[in-house]
Amino acid sequence: MAGTAGSGPAEAPQRRCIVTGEVRDRARLLRCVVGPDGAIVPDIEGRLPGRGLWLTPRRDIVERALQKRLFARAARRPVAVPPELADRIESLLARRCSDLLGLARRSGRAVAGFERVAEAVRGGRAEVLLEARDGAEGGRRRLAALARGVPIVSVLTAAELGAAFGRERVVYAAVGGGALATRLLTELSRLAGMRNAAEVSGSTSIVPDEPATKDDGLRAND
């Protein structure tokens, strides 16, 4: 129910996963739509027209939707589902994360390299620490010792982190900047599910896990 005067802020819009039936904030789910040709199209930014078909951002969930033909059931019409849909979603999410990280870099809110990351942490300018998922274990321990409660995310590869900074490889990065860091954490969380990766270490989780609800009045569209 929408918030009323004196009742606090309105709740975030929620949607139901077509596979699990769980209800979560739409920002935590994946949206797909049926394209003009009847094919299922991932809508990573949630802007495409049409009825939204929502999925929990996990590779096994996407594959189950494909195997059990749940897209057609949810869309109430025949649809074509590309067999590589999970790979396509993962690729788009990785690009989205890289784009947001690049935006943070261009606005002066992201730095790369262990020493610059350490400096950002000591100066209180780091809200998210990123380490390449293919980085060395020894460096990972060094970063964990430095973090002091700042969330550490190991989802992107060194090449993907490097692309955001115009380099071949980056192993360590730090992001500050409030809302931009929050957006990046949300996208990294969705990507983690598609890569079966641990989302985060440290004292702050990327997306807190909340009990699912079964609200029959939930809107299915958009």
C-alpha positions in Angstrom: 0.0 0.0 0.0 1.3 3.4 -0.8 2.6 5.5 2.1 0.3 8.2 3.5 1.1 11.4 5.3 2.9 10.6 8.5 3.3 6.9 7.6 6.9 7.1 6.4 8.4 6.6 2.9 6.6 4.5 0.3 7.8 0.9 0.0 9.9 0.0 -3.1 7.9 -1.6 -5.9 7.8 -5.4 -5.7 7.3 -8.2 -8.2 7.0 -12.0 -8.1 9.5 -14.4 -9.6 7.8 -16.5 -12.2 9.8 -19.6 -11.1 9.9 -19.5 -7.3 6.8 -17.4 -6.6 8.8 -15.3 -4.2 8.1 -11.6 -4.0 11.0 -9.1 -3.8 11.9 -5.5 -4.6 12.0 -5.2 -8.4 15.6 -3.9 -8.2 16.6 -7.3 -6.9 15.1 -9.2 -9.7 15.7 -9.7 -13.4 13.1 -8.4 -15.9 12.4 -9.9 -19.3 9.8 -9.0 -21.9 8.4 -10.6 -25.0 9.9 -8.8 -28.1 7.9 -7.9 -31.3 9.0 -11.2 -32.8 7.8 -13.3 -29.9 11.3 -13.9 -28.4 12.2 -13.4 -24.8 14.4 -10.4 -24.3 16.3 -9.6 -21.1 15.6 -6.0 -19.9 18.5 -5.3 -17.6 17.6 -1.7 -17.0 13.9 -2.3 -16.8 12.9 0.2 -19.5 11.6 -1.9 -22.4 7.8 -1.7 -23.1 5.6 -4.7 -22.5 4.6 -6.9 -19.6 7.5 -7.7 -17.3 8.4 -11.4 -16.6 10.4 -11.3 -13.4 13.1 -13.8 -12.3 15.3 -14.3 -9.3 18.8 -13.4 -10.5 20.3 -16.9 -10.4 21.5 -19.0 -13.3 19.7 -22.1 -12.1 16.4 -20.1 -11.8 16.8 -18.8 -15.4 17.6 -22.3 -16.7 14.6 -23.7 -14.8 12.3 -21.2 -16.4 13.5 -22.2 -19.8 13.3 -26.0 -19.1 9.8 -25.8 -17.7 8.5 -23.4 -20.3 7.5 -20.9 -17.6 8.0 -17.9 -19.8 5.1 -18.9 -22.1 2.9 -19.6 -19.1 3.7 -16.3 -17.5 3.2 -14.4 -20.8 0.1 -16.3 -21.6 1.2 -16.8 -25.2 3.7 -18.8 -27.2 7.2 -17.4 -27.0 10.7 -18.2 -28.3 13.4 -18.5 -25.6 17.0 -18.5 -26.8 18.9 -21.4 -25.3 21.8 -19.1 -24.4 19.5 -16.7 -22.4 21.4 -17.2 -19.1 24.7 -16.4 -20.8 23.2 -13.4 -22.5 21.8 -12.1 -19.1 25.2 -12.6 -17.5 27.0 -10.7 -20.3 24.6 -7.8 -20.1 24.9 -7.6 -16.3 28.7 -7.6 -16.5 28.6 -4.8 -19.1 26.2 -2.9 -16.8 28.5 -3.2 -13.9 31.5 -2.1 -16.0 29.6 0.9 -17.3 28.7 2.0 -13.8 32.2 1.5 -12.6 33.4 3.5 -15.6 31.0 6.3 -14.7 32.3 6.3 -11.2 35.9 6.6 -12.5 35.1 9.5 -14.8 33.4 11.4 -12.0 36.4 10.9 -9.7 34.6 8.4 -7.5 36.6 5.3 -8.3 40.3 4.4 -8.1 42.3 1.4 -9.1 45.4 -0.3 -7.7 46.1 -1.6 -4.3 47.9 1.6 -3.0 45.2 4.0 -4.2 42.5 1.7 -2.8 44.3 1.6 0.6 44.5 5.4 0.5 40.8 5.7 -0.2 40.0 3.4 2.7 42.2 5.3 5.1 40.7 8.5 4.0 37.1 7.3 4.4 36.3 7.7 0.7 35.6 4.0 -0.1 32.1 2.6 0.2 32.7 -0.5 -1.9 35.9 -2.4 -2.5 36.2 -4.6 -5.6 38.8 -7.4 -6.2 39.1 -9.5 -9.3 37.6 -12.9 -8.9 40.7 -14.3 -10.6 43.1 -12.3 -8.4 45.7 -13.9 -6.1 44.7 -15.3 -2.8 47.5 -13.5 -1.0 46.2 -10.1 -2.3 42.7 -11.0 -1.2 43.9 -11.4 2.4 45.7 -8.1 2.3 42.5 -6.4 1.1 40.4 -8.1 3.8 42.7 -6.9 6.5 42.5 -3.3 5.1 38.7 -3.3 4.6 37.6 -2.5 8.2 33.9 -3.1 7.5 33.8 -1.8 3.9 32.1 -4.5 1.7 34.4 -6.4 -0.6 33.0 -7.7 -3.8 34.6 -10.5 -5.9 32.4 -10.8 -9.0 34.1 -9.2 -11.9 37.3 -10.5 -13.5 40.5 -8.5 -13.8 39.8 -7.9 -17.4 36.3 -6.6 -16.7 37.6 -4.3 -14.0 40.4 -3.2 -16.3 37.9 -2.3 -19.1 36.2 0.2 -16.8 39.5 1.9 -16.2 40.9 1.8 -19.7 43.5 -0.8 -18.8 44.2 -4.4 -19.7 43.7 -5.7 -16.1 42.8 -4.3 -12.7 42.8 -6.4 -9.6 41.7 -3.9 -6.9 39.3 -0.9 -7.1 37.4 1.3 -4.7 34.2 3.2 -5.2 32.7 6.0 -3.2 29.9 8.4 -4.0 26.7 7.4 -2.2 23.9 6.6 -4.7 26.3 5.5 -7.5 28.0 3.0 -5.1 24.6 1.6 -4.1 23.5 1.1 -7.7 26.8 -0.7 -8.4 26.3 -3.0 -5.4 22.8 -3.9 -6.7 24.0 -4.8 -10.1 27.0 -6.7 -8.7 24.6 -8.7 -6.6 22.5 -9.7 -9.6 25.6 -10.6 -11.5 26.9 -12.7 -8.6 23.7 -14.8 -8.8 24.3 -15.5 -12.5 27.9 -16.5 -11.8 27.1 -18.5 -8.7 29.6 -16.3 -6.9 29.8 -15.2 -3.3 28.3 -11.8 -3.3 30.3 -10.0 -0.7 32.5 -10.3 2.3 32.8 -7.9 5.2 30.1 -6.5 7.5 27.7 -5.2 4.8 25.8 -7.4 2.4 25.0 -6.3 -1.1 21.3 -7.1 -1.0 19.9 -8.2 2.4 17.9 -11.4 2.1 14.3 -10.8 3.2 11.6 -13.3 3.8 9.5 -13.9 0.7 5.9 -12.9 0.6 2.9 -14.2 -1.3 0.9 -11.0 -2.0 -1.9 -12.0 -4.4 -2.6 -8.3 -5.1 0.9 -7.9 -6.5 1.1 -6.3 -10.0 2.5 -8.6 -12.6 3.2 -5.9 -15.2 6.0 -3.4 -15.9 
